[in-house]
């Protein structure tokens, strides 16, 4: 226990938070901008398949 450096854990936590924020922003862009625009502008089987794939992708961001 004496060898543990609290600063290392703080740095790791800061990196985790930064990554989480980045991924959250990317997920929001996929959900709101890209998928929303696709739903408004496209129709048909190909559009439905593309939207399904986008939904699967943003589920991975969880």
matplotlib code that plots the C-alpha trace (Angstrom):
import matplotlib.pyplot as plt

x = [0.0, 2.9, 3.9, 0.6, 0.8, -2.6, -1.6, -1.4, -5.0, -6.0, -4.4, -6.1, -9.5, -8.9, -8.1, -11.2, -13.4, -11.9, -12.5, -16.1, -16.8, -15.4, -17.4, -20.5, -20.2, -19.7, -22.8, -24.8, -23.7, -24.7, -28.0, -29.1, -27.4, -26.6, -29.5, -32.0, -31.0, -31.1, -34.6, -35.8, -34.2, -34.0, -36.5, -36.6, -34.9, -31.3, -32.1, -33.7, -30.7, -28.3, -30.3, -30.3, -26.5, -26.1, -28.3, -26.2, -23.1, -24.3, -25.3, -21.6, -20.9, -22.5]
y = [0.0, 2.3, 2.1, 3.5, 6.9, 8.8, 11.2, 8.3, 7.4, 11.1, 11.3, 8.1, 9.4, 12.7, 10.8, 8.7, 11.7, 13.4, 10.2, 9.9, 13.5, 13.0, 9.9, 11.5, 14.3, 11.9, 10.0, 13.2, 14.1, 10.7, 10.8, 14.3, 15.6, 12.7, 10.3, 13.1, 14.5, 11.0, 10.4, 13.8, 13.5, 9.9, 7.0, 3.4, 0.2, 1.5, 4.5, 2.2, -0.1, 2.8, 4.2, 0.8, 0.6, 4.1, 3.1, 0.0, 2.2, 4.7, 1.9, 1.0, 4.4, 3.3]
z = [0.0, 0.6, -3.0, -4.3, -5.7, -5.4, -8.2, -10.7, -9.9, -10.2, -13.6, -14.7, -13.5, -15.4, -18.6, -18.1, -17.7, -20.8, -22.8, -21.5, -22.5, -26.0, -26.6, -25.2, -27.6, -30.5, -29.5, -29.3, -32.8, -34.2, -32.5, -33.0, -36.1, -38.4, -37.6, -37.3, -40.7, -42.2, -40.9, -42.2, -45.7, -46.6, -46.9, -48.1, -47.1, -47.4, -45.2, -42.6, -42.6, -42.2, -39.3, -37.7, -38.0, -36.5, -33.6, -33.0, -33.2, -30.6, -28.3, -28.2, -26.8, -23.5]

ax = plt.figure().add_subplot(projection="3d")
ax.plot(x, y, z, "-o")
ax.set_aspect("equal")
plt.show()
